[in-house]
Every structure is written in C-alpha cells, then in structure tokens.
Amino acid sequence: MNNAQDLSTETKLKELREALLQPMTTLRNNLSKVPLDVLKTKYKQGYDALILKLQNAASDYALLLVFHSIRIPRDSLEECAQGMNQLIQETGVLKRLSHAVYKTQDIDAFEREAFAMRKTVLKELADRYGEQALISVDETWQPLVELQPNKQKKAG
C-alpha cells in the first residue's frame, strides 16, 4: 500500500466516522426531547429513516475499522468469511456495537469495540492462515504471524 492509499483509507475513515456521528447526534437529541415509544409511533417515518441511516453508517464504519489493510489468499475467501462471521457471533461484538450506537450514542465506545474486534480478527487470521495472511505496515505487506507477540519461528 502506498501513501496515497493510506491517505485514502484515512480520509474514508474520517468520512465514515462523520457519517455515523451525525445521525447518532440526531438520535441523542431526539431522545432527549421525545420518549422512544413516541419516536417509534408518532414520528415513525422519520425515526425509521434515521435508524436505517444509522445501520448503514455503523456497518460501513465498523467494516473499514476492523478489516482495512488486510489480505488473505483468494482461494481462502469463502472459508475466511465464514470464520469471521463465526468469530463475530462468538465475541458478541455486534451487540456491543449496537449498544454504543442506539442506546448510548457513544462514538468512542463504538470505536473501542471495533478496534478490539480488529485485534481479535488479526490474531485469528494469523493463527489460521499463518504467513498467507498479510497486513500493510509502513507501505509493505507483512505476514500477520511476524507481528504477533510471543510467536517464535519454528526451527526447521
């Protein structure tokens, strides 16, 4: 990955953060003025549109936070996707991300959960795919296993 791509990812992260923060702030403001049950009934159309906007923004931002700059072998994509879906279910991260968005409207908590999930994903990919799983570090692609703490190379 080169500096232009790094800048592009950084720019995209900022854009997606703002795209999530704006409707989170709107939801927080609405909830401070109107009870949730009233939002869901009297203001249903607007509330549903806001929730859809939050769902899309949260999904896009979380995906980029968790999976940016990661490469795995093309022939392992389906298996990896299944493994990542299972890992997401096992960790319960979706429930915590949803809580940060819908209950507390806390972007910092959302990002902490996404970054924690990224660490879990990186470890899982390194354990599962070894030297075939790569991450961009300082403009070069390096095997994830080389970046894992307390990993020693096997004597051959």
N, C-alpha and C positions, 0 to 999 in steps of 0.2 A: 504494500500500500504506500502511496506517496503522500507528500504533504498536502496536495490538492484534495486527495481522497479523505485524509484525516480532517481537513478543514470542512469538507463537505459533510462528513459524519457529525462533526461538532456543530455545524450550522443546523443540520437536520435535527439533532438532539435538542437544540435551543428552540427550534420551531415547534417541535412536538411537545416540549415542556410547556410552552406558552399556549399551545392548542388545548392542553389538558387543564392548565391553571385557570384559564378564562372561564370555562363552564363550571369548574369546581368553585370558583369565587361566586359565580351566579347562584349556584345551588346553596352555598353557605348563606348568601344574602337573602335568598328566598325563604330558607328555613328559619332565619332569624325574624322574619316578618309574618310568615304564614305556617300553620301546622302542616305536617307532612300529609295527613289524610285529606286536608283541603287542597293541597297542591295536586294530589293524585285524583281528585274528583272535580272540583270546580275549575281548576286550571290544567286539566288532564292533557289537552293537546300540547300546550307549551311545556309542561313537565315531561311528557313522553319524548318530545323532541330534544329537550335538554339531556335526558338520560341516554338517548341514542348517541348524542354528540359526545357525552362522557364515555360511553362504552367504546366507541371508535377511537377516541383520542387516547384513552388509557391503554387499549390494546396496542395501538401503533407505538406509543412511547415505551411501554414495557418490552415489547419485542425488540426494539432497537437497543434499549438499555442492556438487555440480557444477552442478545445474540450478535451484536455488532463485532466485526473484525474476526470472526471465527470461520474456519474452513474445515470441512471433513471430506473424506473421499466420496465422490459422486455415487459410487456403487453402494454406499452405506446410508444414503439419504433417507430411504424409507424406514430402515431399521432405527436410525438415529431419531427420526421424527417420533416414532412410536416410543422409544426410550425417553425422549424429552417429555412427551405427553404423560407418560407414567410417572416420571420424576416430578412434574408439576403437580400431579394428583397426590403423590405421596407426601410432598412437602407442605401442602395446604396453602401455597403462596397465593393462589387466586383469591381465597377468602380474605387474606390479609391485605392484598392489593385493593379488593373491593371495599373493605372497611375504610381504608385510607381515602378512597375516592368518595364513597357515598355516605359514610357515617361521620367522618371527622373532617373531610375535605382538606387533608394534610398532604401536600405535595412532597414534603421532606420524608414523611413516613413511607409514602409510595416509592420514592427513590431508594430509601434504605432497603425495603423489601426486594426491589428489583435488583439492586447490587448484590444483596445476599444470595439471591437466586442465581445471579451470574457466577458467583464464586462456586456454588454447588454444581452448576452446569459445566464450568471449566474443569472441575475436579472429575466429574463423571465422564466427560469426553476424554480426558487424559487417561483415566483408568480403562475406559472401554476401547479406545482407538489408538492409544499409545502415540507413536511417532507420526501416525497418519493424520491426527487432529492438529490443526495449526491455528495460531493466532498471530495477528500482526502486532509486532513490537518494534518500535523505532524503525519503521519502514521496511522491515524484513519479516518474512513468515518463519516462525519458530515452532517446533513441536511443543505442544502443551506439556508433555511429560518433563521436558527440560526446565519448565518454570514451576513445577510442583515442589513445595518444600519437602525435605527429608526423603526425596527419591534418589536412590543410588542406581547407577548404571550396573546392570548385571555383568559379571565377569564372564568373558566368553572364551 
